[in-house]
Amino acid sequence: MPSLRKSLFAAVLFSATALSPLAASAETILGALSKAYQNNSQLNSARAGVRVTDEGVAIAKSGWRPTITGSADIDFSRSHFDARTNLGSNRGLTLTTGNFGVQIDQTLFDGFQTRNNVAAAESRVRASVESLRNTEENILFNAASAYMDVIRDRQVAVLTEQNLQFLTEQARAARSRFEVGEGTRTDVAQADAERSSAVAELAAARAQALASAATYRQIVGDEPGRLRPASPLSKLLPSNLDAAIAIASSEHPAILATQHLVDAAAFTVKSAEGALLPQLSASAGVSSAYRRTSPGSADTGQDGKTNSASIGATLTIPIYSGGRTSAIVRQNKESLSQARIEVDVSRDTVRQAVTSAWTQYIAARQTVVANRQVIAAAQLALSGVIEERNVGQRTTLDVLNAQATLITAKINQASSERDLVVASYAILSAIGRLSVERLALQVTKYRPEEHYNAVKDKWFGLRTPDGR
């Protein structure tokens, strides 16, 4: 019995910590989603990935801009003349030369490669923005699922604790009846077995609740305190499955992202084909050459400085490159074909997700209603079986079975209520509408276009827009 009291105390302590209003201010599901939107590391990583993609546009636009290079070199040499082989006294000669110059090169025509590279980079940016939106929806859905998992598992732990208390009382009553000759040893053994099983179930339920809390912490970025019950997003859902599929086909970010990648692949093909066209570039430069001989003499008349300037144009006509350029074109065409197939893959995946979420929502809604009826009937049956047992018409086993039926019904109800809410969020996510705006989350929305506009036309500068 001391171990049982300790177990009961731990169960009561757990439920009090999890459910007491004094433990923490009550959190709502939308509040949890807001925290996940701000804190989730996976989402922040995806945002950084979009910023990386933004720089691809500035890199592509560099093909339109000039390149300026400077060069400088200086040489020192010393020669020694021996008086035995040369008339005159021994002497040394030091020669100093230097060259300094600046050159500017500008591409005038590159077969439209730069234009297509820029268009491809812009399409990749649009694809990355849609991929980010898809990640946002996945994180918000995962946060909603984790929120409801915590609520469900805490309810299961409390129900399991109540079941243990009930079975402990039944075991005590069975032992008392046995001691006065009204029960059997079998009744006592059955009651003790059910109580011991309930102790194990309570330990497992508490462990599952703690595991769900850890998942919540990972996704939301905060410990789950007291969580308010949540309701399904019925008002935000389409009227039927066909409408949901139609919305998803036109709005889901995963589909839009693959469509933008098709555009990027098409521009990449054009850029590769541009390598087969003539290339025209211009260049201009200025340079200064310096020469000094020490000590000076009559034969060093070339000493001094020479300044020069040059300007020119170069036309390059590709004739044959060993088949490399043609292979690159063919490779990019295959990539374009693959990108088009990926659009169909995304559509099929989204359609399956919408259908699955919708059917789960309908099933969960019906299950919630059915479980309410099961609980009411099981509660009535348990009360009747206990009364009949007290007058000798039922056995202890009948009471234990009735209690098990009631607890199972309540646990099933907790799961079905969780499934109903999660399925409604799954539908919104599957159709591409699980967003900050539609949920009216009280957060500052991340706007990827701000970074893009800050870097897309930058000519120079090592600092990022946020000062790094």
Long-range contacts (C-beta under 8 A, 24 or more apart in sequence): 4-168, 4-195, 4-199, 7-164, 7-199, 7-202, 8-161, 8-164, 8-165, 8-168, 10-206, 11-157, 11-160, 11-161, 11-164, 11-202, 11-206, 12-161, 14-157, 14-161, 14-206, 14-209, 15-154, 15-157, 15-158, 15-161, 18-154, 18-157, 18-158, 18-209, 18-226, 19-154, 19-158, 19-226, 20-226, 21-226, 23-225, 23-226, 24-225, 24-226, 25-225, 25-226, 26-225, 26-226, 26-227, 26-228, 27-224, 27-225, 27-226, 27-227, 27-228, 28-228, 28-230, 29-144, 29-147, 29-148, 29-227, 29-228, 29-230, 29-421, 30-439, 30-440, 30-441, 30-442, 31-442, 32-143, 32-144, 32-146, 32-147, 32-216, 32-220, 32-222, 32-224, 32-227, 33-140, 33-143, 33-144, 33-147, 33-439, 33-441, 34-441, 34-442, 34-443, 35-143, 35-220, 35-221, 35-222, 36-139, 36-140, 36-142, 36-143, 36-219, 36-220, 36-221, 37-136, 37-139, 37-140, 37-436, 37-441, 37-443, 38-221, 38-443, 39-220, 39-221, 39-222, 40-139, 40-143, 40-219, 40-220, 40-221, 41-221, 42-135, 42-139, 43-135, 43-136, 43-139, 46-131, 46-132, 46-135, 46-136, 47-132, 47-446, 47-448, 49-128, 49-132, 50-125, 50-128, 50-129, 50-131, 50-132, 50-448, 50-451, 51-448, 51-451, 51-464, 53-124, 53-125, 53-128, 54-125, 54-448, 54-451, 54-452, 54-455, 54-456, 55-455, 56-121, 56-124, 56-125, 57-118, 57-121, 57-122, 57-125, 57-452, 57-455, 57-456, 58-455, 58-456, 58-457, 58-458, 59-121, 60-114, 60-117, 60-118, 60-120, 60-121, 61-114, 61-118, 61-456, 61-457, 63-107, 63-110, 63-113, 63-114, 63-117, 63-118, 64-107, 64-114, 65-459, 66-104, 66-105, 66-106, 67-104, 67-105, 67-106, 68-102, 68-103, 68-104, 68-105, 69-102, 69-103, 69-105, 70-100, 70-101, 70-102, 70-103, 71-99, 71-100, 71-101, 71-102, 71-103, 72-98, 72-99, 72-100, 72-101, 73-98, 73-99, 74-98, 74-99, 91-295, 93-293, 93-294, 93-295, 94-293, 94-294, 95-291, 95-292, 95-293, 96-290, 96-291, 96-292, 96-293, 96-294, 97-289, 97-290, 97-291, 97-292, 98-289, 98-290, 98-291, 99-287, 99-288, 99-289, 99-290, 100-287, 100-288, 100-290, 101-285, 101-286, 101-287, 101-288, 102-285, 102-286, 102-287, 103-283, 103-284, 103-285, 104-283, 104-284, 104-285, 105-281, 105-282, 105-283, 106-281, 106-282, 106-283, 107-279, 107-280, 107-281, 108-280, 108-281, 108-282, 108-313, 109-277, 109-278, 109-279, 109-280, 110-274, 110-277, 110-279, 111-273, 111-274, 111-275, 111-276, 111-277, 111-278, 111-279, 112-270, 112-271, 112-274, 112-277, 113-271, 113-274, 113-275, 116-267, 116-268, 116-270, 116-271, 116-274, 117-267, 117-268, 117-271, 119-263, 119-267, 120-263, 120-264, 120-265, 120-267, 120-268, 120-271, 121-264, 123-260, 123-261, 123-263, 123-264, 123-267, 124-260, 124-261, 124-264, 125-452, 126-260, 126-263, 127-257, 127-258, 127-260, 127-261, 127-264, 128-257, 128-448, 129-448, 129-449, 130-253, 130-254, 130-256, 130-257, 130-260, 131-253, 131-254, 131-257, 132-448, 133-253, 133-432, 133-435, 134-252, 134-253, 134-254, 134-257, 136-435, 136-436, 137-253, 137-428, 137-429, 137-432, 137-434, 137-435, 138-429, 139-219, 140-425, 140-429, 140-434, 140-435, 140-439, 141-425, 141-426, 141-428, 141-429, 141-434, 142-219, 143-219, 143-220, 144-230, 144-421, 144-422, 144-425, 145-422, 145-425, 146-212, 146-215, 146-216, 146-219, 146-220, 147-216, 147-220, 147-224, 147-227, 147-230, 148-230, 148-418, 148-421, 148-422, 149-212, 149-215, 149-216, 149-418, 150-209, 150-212, 150-213, 150-216, 150-224, 150-227, 151-227, 151-229, 151-230, 151-414, 151-418, 152-212, 152-414, 152-415, 152-417, 152-418, 153-205, 153-208, 153-209, 153-211, 153-212, 154-209, 154-227, 155-411, 155-414, 156-205, 156-208, 156-209, 156-411, 156-414, 157-202, 157-205, 157-206, 157-208, 157-209, 159-407, 159-410, 159-411, 159-414, 160-198, 160-201, 160-202, 160-205, 160-407, 161-202, 162-407, 163-198, 163-201, 163-202, 163-403, 163-407, 164-195, 164-198, 164-199, 164-201, 164-202, 166-403, 167-191, 167-194, 167-195, 167-198, 167-400, 167-403, 168-195, 170-194, 170-195, 170-396, 170-399, 170-400, 170-403, 171-195, 174-396, 183-396, 187-395, 187-396, 187-397, 190-396, 190-397, 190-400, 191-396, 191-400, 194-400, 194-404, 230-421, 231-421, 232-361, 232-365, 232-420, 232-421, 232-423, 232-424, 233-424, 233-425, 233-428, 234-424, 236-424, 236-428, 236-433, 236-438, 237-361, 237-424, 237-427, 237-428, 238-427, 238-431, 241-354, 241-355, 241-358, 244-354, 244-358, 244-427, 244-430, 244-431, 245-351, 245-354, 245-355, 247-431, 247-432, 247-433, 248-350, 248-351, 248-353, 248-354, 248-430, 248-431, 248-432, 249-347, 249-350, 249-351, 251-431, 251-432, 251-433, 252-346, 252-350, 252-430, 252-431, 252-432, 253-432, 254-346, 254-349, 254-350, 254-432, 255-343, 255-346, 255-347, 255-350, 257-346, 258-339, 258-342, 258-343, 258-345, 258-346, 259-343, 261-339, 261-342, 262-336, 262-339, 262-340, 262-342, 262-343, 264-339, 265-332, 265-335, 265-336, 265-338, 265-339, 266-336, 268-332, 268-335, 268-336, 269-329, 269-332, 269-333, 269-336, 272-325, 272-328, 272-329, 272-332, 273-329, 275-318, 275-325, 275-328, 276-318, 276-325, 276-329, 277-318, 278-315, 278-316, 278-317, 278-318, 279-315, 279-316, 279-317, 279-318, 280-313, 280-314, 280-315, 280-316, 281-313, 281-314, 281-316, 282-311, 282-312, 282-313, 282-314, 283-310, 283-311, 283-312, 283-313, 283-314, 284-309, 284-310, 284-311, 284-312, 285-309, 285-310, 285-311, 286-310, 350-430, 350-432, 353-426, 353-429, 353-430, 354-427, 354-430, 354-431, 356-426, 356-430, 357-423, 357-426, 357-427, 357-429, 357-430, 358-427, 360-419, 360-423, 360-426, 361-420, 361-423, 361-424, 361-426, 361-427, 363-419, 364-416, 364-419, 364-420, 364-423, 365-420, 367-412, 367-416, 367-419, 367-420, 368-413, 368-416, 368-417, 368-420, 371-409, 371-412, 371-413, 371-416, 372-413, 374-409, 374-412, 374-413, 375-406, 375-409, 375-410, 375-413, 378-402, 378-405, 378-406, 378-409, 379-406, 381-405, 381-406, 382-406
